[in-house]
Amino acid sequence: MNETTALPDDYAICIAGHGSRDKEGIQEFLTLSSKFKERESSRIVECGFLEFAKPTIDEAIGKCAQDGINNIVVIPGVLMAAGHAKNDMPSEVLSMARKFPALNIQYGRPLDLHPKVLKVCSDRIESVEDSSAKTTPRTDTLLMTVGRGSSDPDSNSNIAKVSRMLWEGMGFGWAETSFIGVTQPLLPEALENVVKMGFKRIIIFPYFLFTGILVKRIFSITDDFQKKYPDTEFLKAPYLNYDDLIIDVFMERAREIPFGLQNMNCQLCKYREQVVGFEDQVGQPQAGHHHHVRGIDGHHGLEHEHDHHHTHDHSDHEK
C-alpha cells in the first residue's frame, strides 16, 4: 500500500493501549497519541486503555462516535500480537460494535516486525553505545534483547527474531533473548549465563514501547549485575517510546484498514493452528479477560506484573 494513501474524512481513529500502574508510562502513551493527532489535525483521534488507566477503550471509541463519522479504526498500541491484541482488545471492539450498529468499527494489527521499528531499535542501541566513556567494538559486545514474555509462543519467537535481526544487522559478537516474566529464560538467569562468555560489554535492550514497572525492573536487574560483575560493562539501552518512525508505522496500520490489509500473520497462531504443545487452544472463544480491572477505580487489586497464574495471557503488559 502506498504510504501516502489517506483515510477518508469520515474515519475516526482510536489507539488502544494496555494501560499501566506507572504514571510515566501512561503519560508517554498519551504523548504518542497527541503526536499522532498532530499528524492528523483535522481528524478525530482518541486513545483508551484496556486496564489500569482512563479513558478505557470503550470510552475512547464512544468519543469517536460523533456526527459525520461513519467508520472507526481501532489500532492496538502494542508491539506484538499476543493475548491482548488477539482476544482482549477485539472483545472490546466487538462490544462497542454491538452498541453502535450504524458505525463500521474495524480493528487493525499491532506494530509487529517492521523495518522502521527495527531502525528505532538500532538508534536506541547506538545512543547508549555513544554515551559510554569506553570504546568497545561490537565484536566484543553481546546484545541482550528483553521482551515482556507471553504464553503465546508466536509472540515470544518474534522477540527472538528482533534480537537476531539486530545481531546480524549491527554486527554484534553475540546476541541472546530473554524475558522479564511468564516464560523462559528470565533476564537474571540469562545474564548469569552470558557473563560466562567473557564479552567486555553487554547491552540490555528492553523491547518495550513505553516505560513502566517492568522496564524499571529490567534496569534495576542490570544495575545489580553491574555491581556483581564490575569487570564487564553493562549498558542500558532506552526502550522505543514515541519516535517519529513509530508514529509512521501506527499511521500505516491505520491507513491499511479500509483496504483490508490489516490481517495479522496467523500461520503460527495457537488459536488457529495446531502448534506443538498448544493443540487444545485452537478455536478458543475470542473473549476479553479484563472486565475485573477497568480504568483505575474499583479494580481487584492484584498486581498483574507479578507472575501469578492466570488463564489469560500477560504479553505486552507495560506497567
HELIX and SHEET records of a PDB file:
HELIX    1   1 LYS A   23  ARG A   39  1                                  17    
HELIX    2   2 ILE A   57  CYS A   64  1                                   8    
HELIX    3   3 GLY A   83  GLY A   83  1                                   1    
HELIX    4   4 HIS A   84  ASP A   88  3                                   5    
HELIX    5   5 MET A   89  LYS A   99  1                                  11    
HELIX    6   6 PRO A  115  SER A  131  1                                  17    
HELIX    7   7 ARG A  138  ASP A  140  5                                   3    
HELIX    8   8 PRO A  153  MET A  170  1                                  18    
HELIX    9   9 LEU A  187  VAL A  195  1                                   9    
HELIX   10  10 ILE A  213  LYS A  228  1                                  16    
HELIX   11  11 ASP A  244  GLU A  256  1                                  13    
HELIX   12  12 ILE A  257  PHE A  259  5                                   3    
HELIX   13  13 GLU A  279  GLN A  281  5                                   3    
SHEET    1   A 4 VAL A  45  PHE A  49  0                                        
SHEET    2   A 4 TYR A  11  GLY A  17  1                                        
SHEET    3   A 4 ASN A  71  PRO A  76  1                                        
SHEET    4   A 4 ASN A 104  TYR A 107  1                                        
SHEET    1   B 4 TRP A 174  PHE A 179  0                                        
SHEET    2   B 4 THR A 141  GLY A 147  1                                        
SHEET    3   B 4 ARG A 201  PRO A 206  1                                        
SHEET    4   B 4 GLU A 233  LYS A 236  1                                        
END                                                                             
